[in-house]
Amino acid sequence: MPEQYLEANQSRVGPPRPYEQKLAGALTEIFASGTHELPAIITGLNTLGLNAPDGQPWDERRFRAEMRRLGE
């Protein structure tokens, strides 16, 4: 049986864009601080000054929609 493993970017169709890299870095920083609850993640993104794709501050609706879009 072949060894199973997770390839970190297995669902990508191309290299991450600068926006995606910045968002990933911000989320990594937020998670590394021990934050894991959605309201606190959103506060963290807004505190870091990273706006949602529409240029507005993050809220739960925008965050969920963006994660859904990026996961497609």
C-alpha positions as CSV (number, residue, x, y, z in Angstrom):
1,M,0.0,0.0,0.0
2,P,1.5,3.4,-0.9
3,E,2.3,5.8,1.9
4,Q,-0.4,8.4,2.3
5,Y,0.5,12.0,2.7
6,L,-0.9,15.5,2.4
7,E,0.5,17.7,-0.2
8,A,-0.1,21.2,1.2
9,N,-1.2,22.8,-2.1
10,Q,-2.8,19.7,-3.8
11,S,-5.9,21.6,-4.8
12,R,-4.1,24.5,-6.5
13,V,-4.2,24.9,-10.2
14,G,-1.3,27.4,-10.2
15,P,1.0,29.3,-7.9
16,P,-0.5,31.4,-5.2
17,R,-1.1,35.1,-6.1
18,P,0.4,37.8,-3.9
19,Y,-3.0,38.4,-2.3
20,E,-3.3,34.7,-1.4
21,Q,0.3,34.7,0.0
22,K,-0.5,37.8,2.2
23,L,-3.7,36.3,3.4
24,A,-2.0,33.0,4.2
25,G,0.8,34.8,6.1
26,A,-1.7,36.8,8.1
27,L,-3.7,33.7,9.0
28,T,-0.5,31.8,9.9
29,E,0.4,34.7,12.3
30,I,-3.1,34.7,13.8
31,F,-3.1,31.0,14.3
32,A,0.4,31.0,15.8
33,S,-0.8,33.4,18.4
34,G,-3.2,30.8,19.7
35,T,-6.3,32.3,18.0
36,H,-8.7,29.8,16.5
37,E,-12.2,31.1,16.9
38,L,-13.8,32.8,13.9
39,P,-14.6,36.2,15.6
40,A,-11.0,36.5,16.9
41,I,-9.6,35.5,13.5
42,I,-11.6,38.3,11.8
43,T,-10.5,40.7,14.5
44,G,-6.9,39.6,13.8
45,L,-7.2,40.2,10.1
46,N,-8.7,43.6,10.6
47,T,-6.0,44.5,13.2
48,L,-3.3,43.5,10.8
49,G,-4.8,45.9,8.3
50,L,-5.6,43.2,5.7
51,N,-8.9,44.1,4.1
52,A,-11.3,41.7,2.4
53,P,-11.2,41.4,-1.4
54,D,-13.8,44.1,-1.8
55,G,-11.7,46.5,0.2
56,Q,-13.9,46.5,3.3
57,P,-13.0,45.2,6.7
58,W,-13.5,41.5,7.2
59,D,-16.7,40.2,8.8
60,E,-17.9,36.6,9.1
61,R,-19.9,36.7,5.9
62,R,-16.9,38.0,3.8
63,F,-14.5,35.6,5.5
64,R,-16.7,32.5,4.9
65,A,-17.3,33.6,1.2
66,E,-13.6,34.1,0.6
67,M,-12.6,30.8,2.1
68,R,-15.3,29.1,0.0
69,R,-14.0,30.8,-3.1
70,L,-10.4,29.9,-2.4
71,G,-11.3,26.3,-1.8
72,E,-13.0,25.8,-5.1
